[in-house]
Amino acid sequence: MSWKFALQPYIRDPQGFGKEVVFFDEQAVIIHDKFAKSVCHLLVIVRDKSLSSSHPTTALTYEVKDKLATYITRAQDYVYDYFTKRFQPLKLQPYFDSIESFHDKELFIDNFIQVGVHSVPSMANLHIHVMTKDLNSDRLKNKKHYNSFTTDFFVNWDRLPLDQIPDVKTTENRWLKDHDLVCHYCGRNFDSKFSKLKQHLTEEFDSHFASV
């Protein structure tokens, strides 16, 4: 089976994946992304066959988003618990104003969790990313990976739905190929030097968080 359809087994048989699956019911499955790009990176996978093969930027209408809201909230709560039980803040800015804001679930979710979809999805089945913004992961391996979560290639939940499906070539060239690598912590521009950005991201993470 093509890797593009790798989410289908979770839709068909979520109970067969053990701890990979955070939650499931008849409407959705929440899993740990096997290729997580941050410390905690979940996917909310829609099980509805009428939606599953649809493009997320237009399929996630206000009505559909309302139906999925409880799953998004469940995933955000899980990400908050996962991260705050494993790390404590060292350096607060730019995401937190105080230690209290780090431990306040609502503020943590607002400031340090991103929810959304890719404007050009790589997987066939509709899924929503719910993840911490650290982008501290061995699975983050190239410019495309980084820019797909830090530019407008990533369509945040609040921006959905879009009026139309983005053009693939134009979108990929603008945000994945031509857009510079810019550190989401400090704004430093690394042009296209991914290895230097990657080292910098590790340094930034280590300066911001310590294991509990």
N, C-alpha and C positions, 0 to 999 in steps of 0.2 A: 504494500500500500504506500502511495506517495506520502511524503512527510506533510504535505499540505492538508491531509485528512487525518493527521495524528490525534486530533481531539475527538474524533468520532467514537472511539472505544469508551471514552469517559461518558459520552452521552448515552451509549447503549447499555453500559454495565458499570456504573460508578462504584458499586459496592465491591468490585473486583480489584480496586487499586489501593486498598489499605489506607495508610496515613497520607498518601498523596492527596486524597480527597478530604477537604475540610468539612464540606456539607453537601447534601444533595436532596432533592425532592423531585416531583414530577416536572417542575418548571425549569430548574437550573441545577448546575453542578459547580461547586467552587473548589478549585484545585490549586496546589502549589505549582507554579510554572517550572517545568523541568529545566528550563534554560533561563532561570531567574536573572534579571539584570540589576537587582538591588537586594538588600538583606532580606526583605520579605516582599515577595512578588506573587500575587495570586491572579488567577483568571476566573472570571465568572462566565460560565459557558451556558448559553441558552439552549434548552432542549426542544423547544417548539420547532417542529419541522418546517413550518411555514416561514419562520424567521431565520433559522439556522444557516441557510445558504444565501441570505440577503446581505447586502453591503451595509456595514454598521453605521456609516455616517448618515444614511437616510432611513434605515430600518428602525433606528432607535428614536422613534417619534416620542412626543411628550406622553402619549398614552402608554406606550411600551415602557418608557423609562419609569413611569409611575408603578407599573406592575413589577418592575425589577428593583425598585427602590429598597425593599427589605433585604434583598440579596447583596446589594452594594453596601448597605449599612452593616450587615453581618460580616462581610469581608473586611470592611474598614475597622470594625471592632477587633477582629482577629489580628489584623496587621498591627494595630496599636498595642495589643497585649503582647504579641510576639516580640516586637522591638523593645518596648519599655521594660520587659522582664529580662532582657539580655544586655541592655546598654544603659549607661547613664551619660548625661551631657557634660562636656568639658568646656566647650566654646559654644555660646548660644547663637550668635548671629551667623547667617542671616535668617534662620528659620524660627528661632525662639527668642523671646524678650526676657525670659526668666526661667528658672528651674521649674517654677510652678506651671508655666505654660507648656513645658515638655511633658509634665505629668497630667495635665488637663486633657482629657480625651478629645473633647470638642476642638480645642485649639491645636492639638497634635494632628488631628485629622485635617483640619483646615490648612495647616501650614506645612505639613511634612508627608502627606499622603496624596498621591495623584491618581485620579480615576479617569479612564478614557479609552479611546480606540485609536488604531492606526488608520490614517487616511487612505493608505494602500495596505490592507491586511495581508500578512504572509500566510495565514492559515485559512482554510476553506470555511470553517464553521464560526459563526458569530461568537465573539468573546470580548470581554471587557477586562482591561488591566486595572488592578488595584494594588498599588505598590508604594513603598517608601521612596523618597526622592534622593536617597544617598547615592545610588548607582555604584555601590561598592560590591562588585561581584566578579569572580573569575570568568563568568560567562559573558561579560562585557568585553568583546574582543576586537572591535573595529569601529571606524568612524560612523558607519551606518547604524550600528547598535546604539551608539551614544546619541546621535542626532535624532533617531527615531523616537526618543523619549524626552528630548530637551528642546525641540523646536515645534513649530506648528504642524509638523508631520503628525504629531500626537494631538488628537482632537480631544480636549478635555470634556468631561461629562456635561458641564454647564453650557458648552457651545453646541451640543447636539439637540436636535438634528441639524445637519447642513441642508442647504437648499438643493444641492445637487452633488452627485458623486464626483470627487476630484479626479482630474485627468492624471493617469498614472505616470507618464513620462515627465510631464511638467512638474508634478509634485515631488517625485523622487529626485529629479535634478536639482530643484530649488532647495530642498531641505536636507537631503541625504548626501548628495554629491558636492554641490557648490557652497553650501553653508559652512562657515568656519566652525571649528570646535571651540566652544566657549564654556569655561568652568561655571557650573550652576551655583557654586558656593561664592566665588569671588569675582566672577566676570572676566577673568583673564582669558585672552584670546590665544589659542594654540595653533591657529591656521588649520593645517591638515595633519599636524604631528600627533597622531593618536598615542604613540608610546609615551610621549612626554605628558600628555594629558592624563593618561592612565596612572602614571606614577604620581602625578599631582593629586588625582582624586583619592588615592590611597592615603597620601599625606594629609589631605583635607579631612578625610573620615577619621583618621587617627587623632587629629587635633580637636575634632568636635565630639567624639564619643569614645568611651572606655567600656570594656566588658564589665558586667556586674559581678 
